């Protein structure tokens, strides 16, 4: 359950997830957006309780995603340099 910092309302984060701009979805960064919108006061803020795959918090998921992306890029560069 999320708590709005503005009006102290409690609500589930998965139902009020703020949808990212369409350009973010095309580039792949859209699913990393963890903002939620309060159903009472319409305030938008980063989710604290939202979980990706039911396990990872947004902070750890972003770290895992960026680490995986960096590893893939480094592997591609090594393959290109040492062929």
Secondary structure, DSSP 4 states (H G I P E B T S, - for coil): -EE-TTT--EE-GGGSBPPPPHHHHHHT-GGG--EEE-TTT--EEE-SS-EETTTEEHHHHHHHHHHHHHHHHHHHHHHHHT-
